């Protein structure tokens, strides 16, 4: 069996590009971050059989794992710049790493980010990503929603759920949102000056909007309509969408909707603590759960 340095030197080092902010690249005990700007960082772990199918092509494991971690940077209005990569693998081999490294390389090129270091060891297959980004002057958080704010999503719900179904029916391709989540790289620079709170929809709209409401000490009403989801109302709790859910004052409504035709206004912030979903007859819809549970398998 090949040793750790073989896979790092052959497949991961070539992905690391030295820059003024990250001057050392891969190879030392630590990555060096030389920046006078405020940085934001987040971590995400993807486990085989929990966050992606066990048989998934390593190319998509790589692309998806970095994408869902980088999504957190966009959710706070930041610009992603780099990430650390941790891999545990039961039986590493050249074929797996060749495909995996292609996925990383394509993501790096699509989102202009850099792999700056990490670790590799033996164990159950899981991918750990620590991401770094430049923080905006007006950092977006979950606690800025105010009573009367409108609630928006940046794109349709249910793309991740549909992508997983398509994959299971042997329809995996480069436009599959579950395998290759498309992140709001062009939208956020225009949006971040207009919103009061923001979160990425990773675990499901209901549970993630509740996180905004809990942090902001408010409640919310969602007006359900067919133009906000792909399949049915259960897309609101499916997760794996990585669209933005955000709030803004009513004065910015038209300006926000004009940014992109995919943006939808779905409700408003109100007093209280509950998040309610109403149908077209203003009847409340009840769900058995709020969203995806990470201690369940896919």
Buried (B, 14 or more C-beta within 10 A) or exposed (E): EEEEEEBBEBBBBEBBBEEEBBEBBBEEEEBBBEEEEEBBBBEBBBBBBBBBBEEBBBBBBBBBBBBBBBBBBBBBBBBBBBBBBBBBBEEBEEEBBBBBBBBBBBBBEBBEBBBBBBEBEEEEBBBBBBBBBBBBEEBBBBBBBBEEBBBBBBBBBBBBBBBBEBBEEEEBEEEBBBBBBEBBBEBBEBBBEBBBBBBBBBBBBBBBBBBBBEBBEBBBBBBBEEEBBBBEBBBBBBBBBBBBBBBBEEEBBEEBBEBBEEBBBBBBBBEBEEBBBBEEEEEEEEBEEBBBEEEEEB
